[in-house]
Amino acid sequence: MKASEHERAAIASRIAAVVRADPRADAQEPDKLDASLARLEQLSPQTLQMLELELAKADSIVAEGSKFWGFSGAKGGPAEFLVRFCSPVTRQGTEVPVAENDAHLLDTLVFGIILAAHSPVMYARAVSRVRNLFGLGPDESLAGTAGAKYGTANVFAVLDVAVCIATVQLSKTSSHITAGMGRAGVDAYADALDACHFMTAVFANFIMRQRPTPEKLASLMRTGRLSRFGISPTDIDLQRLRSELSKLSATHPTHFPAPAKLLELQSPAGECTAEAGQPCYAISGIANPRTAGDALERHLTRRKTAVRAARIKKFLAVISPLAAIGISVRMCWPSLVTLMAQRPVPGLLVFASLVFVEGVCGYWIFRCAAALHDLRGVTFFQQARDLTNYTVIQGRRDRSFLQSLRQLRPAAFDQSASAGIPRHFSLFADNQGVMILGKGSRPRIVASFHWSHVIDTDPDAVGHRIVLTIQQDEPVQADERTVQLAFEVTRAKVAWSELSYVQEKPLEAMLAMYNGMKVLGRFETPAGSPGDEAQAAEAYESRNPAPLFFAGTAGILERRRVLLRGLLLTPLICALMPALPGILIA
């Protein structure tokens, strides 16, 4: 859409005439209305032409009032609409750039039909999420910038589906909230909003490429298959979802040409890359929080690890009993055949008893092994709670991690090739620095790094890794002045963090408190010469504290000992059973 400055001024003057003729224009503040009218000539020709067409409609969205414009008390009409969307100053008094006004107004004119068709409660949240997925800045529009790249009809479809799913999901997540809950209801409603996960990059790509029908989306939701796109919850009102999706399923804007090639959406920068459409981390919390800190504590577990463990458990649940039965029968088969030939009835009873006992023992071995595996996660989170009120991260050591640590702390490797660091180690921090824990139920601190030596903490969302850049005071070579200590995150206890932030950017949430503690540590360090800070850092890193004791894990350790005894004794029972046929023959 091209127009000269003269045409732009002509369109703006016609729109201004319509606004001035509005009988409700006198209700607006003259200064705000004049400023909004003056801004019309600065808008893009595309936006002005669409605004003029909208004002000429008999069923224009301009008359929708408070439902459409998102604030109470709106009466509708061209004058109030213009002040709402073209004012150079917000109601809070902050200035609005022309490009931001233009982008907001263009999106309103193109996609306003979505808001008019559905409930307005989740519309702004859906728009914000979709804009984030398409990587738009405040001065870029979904209709213009994203539409030119991905096709406006595709953007329309993604936004419409997002609003529909979000609206129905909120009805599910907020169903327990009542008016009598008071302030607790406000917090519960905020949690209900955070619990709605209605759009991801992989789901948006699926919509743009497949254009699924309302029936198809409802079917995917019913079977839970939308969860593989990171959509949750999926156990929602399917009839209402189908009704919402059907309202605009055949509607899409035709004002803009489609792109020559459909591009793939990528996850926003800093956002955890989904694995097979699923969120990278399963997030839980404390069941019955007693304090505000408990309520804002999040427990993160790498979903890939949990899924792999679940698959192994399903496999072992079948294989363990069959293996125990097969091995036992194979060991006593000759004597069992002899017994059944001499005494058929007792032989069959022995065979049935053997199969039953071995099957139970095999299943019990599986249950003990599975429980021991689950205790690893329970132990970490309990130790993390005993260790500190702040964030604790569990990392997975690899060869590169040990090589980097050897450069930083060579003395730690004098007695062990792994420096006493377990395969899954814990990292925690205080106001002075970060520390790495060693092995055992009473672990020692293997390595400490003062905040003055921790140059940077970076999240690697693609590799699900955290990178600590450590500075050495006396490097062997000049190019080894800094060393990157990187590790893959498997679990984390994230303290004092909102659920929505942890869900969208888990690695940044893990490091947020560390970065704050680093800044706080600098303020708490007494002013002095650089030598004083170096001495403080050396004292912190060279200290050798006593092994740590975790009181809360005593019950967990006792349970582990019981499971280990069961895991050792059950195979002995399995080994004794094949001797039963031989004893009966004798």
C-alpha positions in Angstrom: 0.0 0.0 0.0 1.7 3.2 -1.2 0.4 6.7 -0.7 1.9 10.1 -1.1 2.1 12.6 1.8 -0.9 14.4 0.2 -2.9 11.2 0.2 -1.9 10.5 3.8 -2.9 14.0 4.9 -6.2 13.6 3.0 -7.0 10.3 4.8 -6.1 11.8 8.1 -8.3 14.8 7.6 -11.3 12.6 6.7 -10.8 10.5 9.8 -10.5 13.7 11.9 -13.8 14.9 10.5 -15.5 11.7 11.5 -14.0 11.9 15.0 -15.0 15.6 15.4 -18.6 14.7 14.3 -18.9 12.1 17.0 -21.4 13.5 19.6 -19.3 11.8 22.3 -16.2 13.8 21.4 -16.9 16.5 23.9 -16.5 13.9 26.7 -12.8 13.6 25.9 -10.1 15.9 27.2 -9.5 18.5 24.5 -5.7 18.3 24.8 -5.6 14.5 24.5 -8.0 14.5 21.6 -6.0 17.2 19.7 -2.7 15.4 20.3 -4.2 12.1 19.1 -5.6 13.8 15.9 -2.2 15.4 15.3 -0.5 12.0 15.4 -2.8 10.7 12.7 -0.6 12.2 9.9 2.4 10.3 11.3 0.9 6.9 11.0 1.6 4.6 8.1 -0.7 4.8 5.1 -1.6 1.1 5.6 -2.8 1.8 9.1 -4.7 5.0 8.0 -6.5 3.2 5.2 -7.6 0.4 7.4 -8.8 2.8 10.1 -10.8 4.7 7.5 -12.4 1.4 6.3 -13.2 0.4 9.8 -14.9 3.6 10.7 -17.1 3.2 7.6 -18.4 -0.2 8.7 -21.9 -0.5 10.3 -20.6 -3.1 12.8 -17.3 -1.3 13.5 -15.2 -2.5 16.5 -14.9 1.2 17.4 -18.3 1.0 19.0 -17.4 -2.0 21.3 -16.5 0.1 24.3 -14.9 -1.3 27.4 -15.2 -5.0 26.3 -13.0 -4.3 23.3 -10.6 -1.6 24.5 -9.6 -3.4 27.7 -10.5 -0.9 30.4 -13.6 -0.2 32.4 -15.7 2.9 31.8 -15.2 3.1 28.0 -18.3 4.2 26.2 -17.2 3.6 22.6 -17.1 5.9 19.7 -14.4 7.2 17.3 -13.1 9.9 19.6 -12.5 7.7 22.6 -11.1 5.0 20.3 -8.6 7.5 18.8 -7.5 8.7 22.2 -7.1 5.1 23.4 -4.9 4.0 20.5 -3.2 7.1 19.0 -2.4 9.2 22.1 1.3 10.1 22.3 1.1 9.7 26.1 -0.2 6.8 28.1 -2.6 7.2 31.0 0.4 6.8 33.3 2.1 9.7 31.7 4.8 7.9 29.7 5.5 8.8 26.1 4.6 6.4 23.3 6.7 6.4 20.1 4.8 6.8 16.8 5.9 3.4 15.6 4.5 1.7 18.8 1.2 3.5 18.3 1.1 2.4 14.7 1.9 -1.2 15.4 -0.7 -1.5 18.2 -3.4 0.2 16.1 -2.7 -2.0 13.1 -2.9 -5.2 15.1 -6.1 -4.0 16.7 -7.7 -3.3 13.3 -6.5 -6.6 11.7 -7.0 -9.0 14.7 -9.7 -7.2 16.6 -12.2 -9.7 15.3 -10.6 -12.3 17.5 -11.2 -10.3 20.6 -14.8 -9.5 19.5 -15.5 -13.2 19.0 -14.0 -14.5 22.3 -13.7 -13.5 25.9 -11.4 -10.6 26.4 -9.8 -12.0 29.6 -6.9 -13.9 28.0 -6.6 -11.8 24.8 -3.8 -9.5 26.0 -1.9 -12.5 27.5 -2.2 -14.4 24.2 -1.1 -11.4 22.1 1.9 -11.0 24.4 2.9 -14.6 24.1 2.4 -14.8 20.3 4.4 -11.5 19.9 7.2 -13.1 21.9 7.2 -16.2 19.8 7.4 -14.2 16.6 10.3 -12.2 18.1 8.7 -8.8 17.8 9.8 -5.5 19.4 7.4 -2.9 20.8 7.4 -1.0 17.5 6.7 -4.1 15.3 3.3 -5.4 14.5 1.9 -8.9 14.1 0.0 -7.9 11.0 2.9 -6.0 9.4 6.3 -7.5 10.5 5.3 -11.0 11.4 2.6 -11.1 8.6 5.2 -10.2 6.0 7.5 -13.0 7.1 5.1 -15.8 8.0 1.8 -14.7 6.3 -0.9 -12.7 8.0 -3.4 -15.5 7.7 -1.0 -17.8 9.5 -0.4 -15.3 12.3 -4.2 -14.9 12.5 -4.7 -18.6 12.9 -2.0 -18.9 15.6 -3.4 -16.0 17.6 -7.0 -17.3 17.3 -6.0 -20.8 18.5 -4.0 -19.3 21.3 -6.9 -17.1 22.6 -9.4 -20.1 22.3 -7.2 -22.5 24.2 -6.1 -20.0 26.8 -9.7 -19.0 27.5 -10.9 -22.5 28.1 -7.8 -23.4 30.1 -8.4 -20.5 32.5 -11.9 -21.8 33.2 -10.2 -25.1 34.2 -7.4 -23.7 36.3 -9.5 -21.0 38.1 -12.5 -23.2 38.8 -11.6 -23.5 42.5 -11.5 -19.7 43.1 -14.5 -18.2 44.9 -15.3 -14.6 45.9 -15.0 -15.5 49.6 -11.2 -16.3 49.2 -10.3 -12.6 49.6 -6.6 -11.8 49.0 -5.8 -15.5 48.7 -8.1 -15.5 45.7 -5.9 -12.9 44.0 -2.8 -15.1 44.5 -4.8 -18.1 43.3 -6.0 -16.3 40.2 -2.4 -15.3 39.4 -1.4 -18.9 39.7 -4.3 -20.0 37.5 -3.1 -17.6 34.8 0.5 -18.9 35.1 -0.8 -22.5 34.8 -2.2 -21.9 31.3 0.4 -23.0 28.7 -1.4 -22.4 25.4 1.2 -21.7 22.7 4.7 -22.7 22.0 7.0 -22.3 18.9 6.6 -26.0 17.9 2.8 -25.7 18.2 2.7 -22.5 16.2 4.6 -24.2 13.4 2.2 -27.1 13.5 -0.8 -24.7 13.1 0.8 -22.7 10.3 1.7 -25.8 8.3 -1.2 -28.1 9.0 -4.1 -25.7 9.6 -5.9 -28.2 11.8 -9.7 -28.0 12.0 -11.5 -27.4 15.3 -12.4 -31.1 15.4 -8.8 -32.1 14.8 -7.5 -29.8 17.6 -10.3 -31.0 20.0 -9.4 -34.6 19.2 -5.7 -33.9 19.9 -6.6 -32.3 23.1 -8.9 -35.1 24.1 -6.2 -37.8 23.6 -3.6 -35.7 25.4 -1.4 -35.5 22.3 -1.2 -31.7 22.4 0.9 -32.1 25.5 3.8 -33.1 23.2 3.7 -29.5 21.9 4.1 -28.2 25.5 0.4 -27.4 25.9 -1.1 -27.9 29.4 -3.5 -28.5 30.9 -5.2 -30.7 28.3 -8.1 -32.1 30.4 -10.4 -29.1 29.6 -13.9 -28.6 28.4 -13.7 -30.0 24.8 -17.2 -29.0 23.8 -16.5 -25.4 24.7 -13.1 -25.5 23.0 -14.6 -26.8 19.8 -17.2 -24.0 20.0 -14.6 -21.3 20.5 -12.4 -22.6 17.7 -15.4 -22.9 15.3 -16.3 -19.2 15.6 -13.5 -17.9 13.3 -12.2 -21.2 11.7 -13.1 -20.0 8.2 -12.1 -16.4 8.7 -8.7 -15.0 7.9 -7.5 -11.6 6.7 -6.9 -11.2 3.0 -5.4 -7.7 3.1 -1.8 -8.9 2.8 0.0 -11.2 0.4 1.2 -14.6 1.7 5.0 -15.1 1.9 6.7 -17.1 -0.9 8.1 -19.6 1.7 6.8 -20.5 5.1 9.6 -20.1 7.7 10.0 -22.1 10.9 9.4 -20.3 14.2 12.2 -20.6 16.7 11.9 -20.5 20.5 12.5 -17.0 21.9 16.1 -16.2 22.9 16.7 -17.3 26.5 13.7 -19.6 26.5 14.4 -23.2 27.2 14.3 -25.2 24.0 11.6 -27.8 24.1 12.4 -31.5 23.7 9.9 -33.1 21.3 7.5 -30.3 22.1 7.6 -30.9 25.8 9.0 -28.4 28.3 12.6 -29.2 29.2 12.0 -29.3 32.9 9.2 -30.8 35.0 8.3 -28.3 37.7 6.9 -29.0 41.1 6.8 -27.4 44.5 6.1 -28.0 48.2 2.8 -29.6 48.7 1.8 -27.7 51.9 3.8 -24.5 52.1 4.1 -23.0 55.5 6.0 -19.8 54.6 6.2 -17.4 51.7 9.6 -18.9 50.8 8.0 -22.4 50.6 5.3 -21.1 48.3 7.8 -19.6 46.0 10.2 -22.6 46.0 10.3 -24.6 42.7 11.7 -28.0 42.2 13.0 -28.6 38.6 13.8 -32.0 37.1 15.1 -32.5 33.6 12.2 -34.0 31.7 14.5 -36.0 29.4 16.0 -37.8 32.4 12.6 -38.5 33.9 11.2 -39.8 30.6 14.2 -42.1 30.1 13.9 -43.4 33.7 10.1 -44.0 33.1 10.8 -46.0 30.0 13.5 -48.1 31.8 11.1 -48.8 34.6 8.3 -50.0 32.3 10.8 -52.3 30.6 12.2 -53.7 33.9 8.7 -54.2 35.3 8.1 -56.8 32.6 11.7 -58.2 32.2 12.6 -58.6 35.9 9.8 -61.2 36.8 10.3 -63.0 33.5 14.1 -63.1 33.9 13.8 -64.5 37.5 11.3 -67.1 36.4 13.3 -68.1 33.3 16.7 -68.4 35.1 15.2 -70.3 38.0 13.3 -72.8 35.8 16.4 -73.2 33.6 18.5 -74.1 36.7 16.1 -76.7 38.1 14.6 -78.1 34.8 16.2 -81.6 34.9 15.1 -82.2 38.6 11.7 -80.7 37.9 11.1 -83.0 34.9 12.1 -86.0 37.0 9.8 -84.9 39.9 6.8 -84.4 37.5 7.5 -87.9 36.0 7.6 -89.6 39.4 4.9 -87.6 41.2 2.9 -85.5 38.7 0.6 -83.6 41.1 3.3 -82.5 43.6 5.5 -81.7 40.6 2.9 -79.4 39.1 2.4 -77.7 42.5 6.1 -77.2 42.8 6.3 -75.8 39.3 3.4 -73.4 40.0 4.9 -72.3 43.3 8.3 -71.8 41.7 6.8 -69.6 39.0 4.8 -67.6 41.5 7.6 -67.0 44.0 10.2 -66.2 41.4 7.8 -63.8 39.7 7.1 -62.0 42.9 10.8 -61.9 43.8 11.6 -60.6 40.3 9.0 -57.9 40.6 10.2 -57.0 44.1 13.7 -56.6 42.8 12.3 -54.1 40.2 10.4 -52.2 42.9 13.4 -51.9 45.1 15.6 -50.7 42.2 13.0 -48.2 41.1 12.5 -46.9 44.6 16.3 -46.4 45.0 16.4 -44.5 41.8 13.5 -42.2 42.9 15.3 -41.6 46.2 18.1 -39.8 44.3 15.8 -37.0 43.4 14.1 -36.9 46.9 17.5 -36.9 48.5 18.8 -34.0 46.4 15.8 -31.7 47.1 15.9 -32.5 50.9 19.6 -31.9 51.0 19.1 -28.6 49.1 16.5 -27.5 51.6 18.8 -28.4 54.5 21.8 -26.8 52.9 20.5 -23.3 52.2 17.3 -21.2 51.8 18.6 -20.2 48.4 18.9 -21.8 45.0 20.8 -25.1 44.7 21.7 -26.6 41.3 22.5 -30.3 40.5 24.8 -30.7 37.6 26.1 -33.6 35.6 29.9 -33.8 35.5 31.6 -34.8 32.3 35.2 -34.9 31.0 35.3 -31.3 29.9 34.0 -30.2 33.3 36.7 -32.1 35.2 39.4 -30.8 32.8 38.4 -27.2 33.5 38.2 -27.9 37.2 41.7 -29.4 37.1 43.0 -26.1 35.7 41.4 -24.2 38.5 42.0 -26.6 41.4 44.8 -29.1 40.6 45.3 -30.0 44.2 41.8 -31.4 44.4 42.8 -34.2 42.0 45.8 -35.4 44.1 43.9 -38.4 45.6 41.1 -38.9 43.1 40.7 -38.7 39.3 37.3 -37.1 39.8 38.3 -34.9 42.7 35.7 -36.6 44.9 32.9 -35.1 42.8 30.0 -37.5 42.2 28.5 -38.0 38.8 25.6 -35.7 39.8 27.0 -33.0 42.0 25.5 -30.0 43.8 26.4 -26.3 43.3 25.3 -23.7 45.8 26.2 -20.2 46.8 26.4 -17.7 49.6 27.2 -13.9 49.7 30.9 -14.7 49.2 30.9 -17.1 46.3 29.9 -20.5 44.9 30.8 -23.9 46.1 30.8 -27.5 44.7 29.9 -30.4 47.0 31.6 -33.8 47.0 30.4 -37.4 47.5 28.7 -39.1 50.4 25.9 -38.5 52.9 28.2 -36.0 54.7 30.0 -34.4 51.8 32.8 -31.9 51.9 33.1 -28.8 49.8 35.5 -29.8 47.0 36.0 -26.3 45.4 35.0 -22.7 46.3 35.1 -19.7 44.0 34.9 -16.2 45.4 32.6 -13.8 43.6 35.6 -11.6 42.7 36.8 -14.6 40.6 33.4 -15.4 39.0 33.4 -13.1 36.0 30.1 -14.3 34.5 27.3 -16.8 34.8 25.6 -17.6 31.5 22.7 -20.0 30.7 23.0 -22.1 27.6 19.4 -22.8 26.8 20.1 -25.0 23.8 22.5 -27.3 25.6 20.6 -27.0 29.0 23.9 -26.0 30.5 25.2 -23.4 32.9 28.6 -21.8 32.1 30.6 -20.2 34.9 33.5 -18.0 33.7 36.2 -18.2 36.4 39.2 -15.9 36.5 42.6 -17.2 37.8 45.0 -15.0 39.7 48.1 -16.8 38.6 47.5 -18.6 35.3 50.0 -20.9 33.8 49.7 -19.1 30.4 48.3 -15.7 29.5 45.5 -17.2 27.4 44.4 -19.3 30.5 43.4 -16.2 32.4 39.8 -17.3 32.4 38.4 -20.8 32.5 34.8 -21.8 31.6 33.3 -24.3 34.0 30.3 -25.7 32.1 27.9 -28.4 33.1 24.5 -29.9 32.2 21.7 -29.2 34.7 19.7 -32.2 35.8 17.8 -30.8 38.8 17.5 -27.6 40.7 15.8 -26.1 43.7 15.0 -22.6 42.7 14.1 -20.3 45.6 11.9 -17.2 45.5 10.9 -17.3 41.9 7.5 -16.9 40.2 6.2 -20.0 38.4 5.7 -18.2 35.0 9.4 -17.1 35.0 10.7 -20.6 35.9 8.5 -22.1 33.2 9.6 -19.8 30.4 13.3 -19.3 31.3 14.3 -22.0 33.8 18.1 -21.6 33.5 17.8 -17.8 33.9 15.7 -18.4 37.0 18.3 -20.7 38.4 21.0 -18.0 38.0 18.9 -15.0 39.0 19.6 -15.4 42.7 23.3 -16.2 42.1 23.6 -12.9 40.2 21.8 -11.1 43.0 24.0 -12.6 45.6 27.1 -11.7 43.6 26.0 -8.0 43.6 25.1 -8.2 47.3 28.5 -9.7 48.1 30.2 -6.8 46.5 28.2 -4.4 48.7 29.0 -6.3 51.8 32.7 -6.5 51.1 34.4 -3.8 53.3 36.0 -1.0 51.3 39.8 -1.4 51.1 42.7 -1.9 48.7 42.6 -4.6 46.0 45.0 -6.5 48.1 42.4 -6.8 50.9 39.9 -8.2 48.4 42.5 -10.7 47.1 43.2 -11.9 50.7 39.5 -12.3 51.4 39.1 -14.3 48.2 42.2 -16.5 49.0 40.9 -17.2 52.5 37.5 -18.1 51.2 38.8 -20.5 48.5 41.5 -22.1 50.7 39.3 -22.9 53.7 38.6 -26.5 54.6 35.3 -26.7 56.4 34.0 -29.8 58.2 31.8 -32.2 56.3 28.2 -31.1 56.1 25.4 -32.8 58.0 21.9 -33.0 56.7 19.4 -33.7 59.4 16.4 -33.9 57.1 17.9 -36.9 55.2 18.2 -39.3 58.1 14.9 -40.9 57.3 15.7 -41.1 53.6 19.0 -42.8 54.3 17.3 -45.3 56.6 14.8 -46.1 53.8 17.7 -46.5 51.4 19.4 -49.0 53.7 16.1 -51.0 53.9 15.7 -51.1 50.2 19.4 -52.2 49.7 18.8 -55.0 52.1 15.7 -56.0 50.2 17.6 -55.8 47.0 20.4 -58.1 48.3 18.2 -60.6 50.1 15.6 -61.2 47.4 18.1 -62.7 44.9 19.2 -65.1 47.6 15.6 -66.3 47.8 15.5 -66.6 44.1 18.7 -68.7 44.2 17.3 -71.1 46.8 14.0 -71.9 45.1 15.6 -74.0 42.2 16.8 -76.5 44.9 13.2 -77.3 45.9 12.5 -80.0 43.3 15.8 -81.8 44.1 14.9 -81.8 47.8 11.5 -83.4 47.1 13.0 -86.1 44.9 15.5 -87.0 47.6 
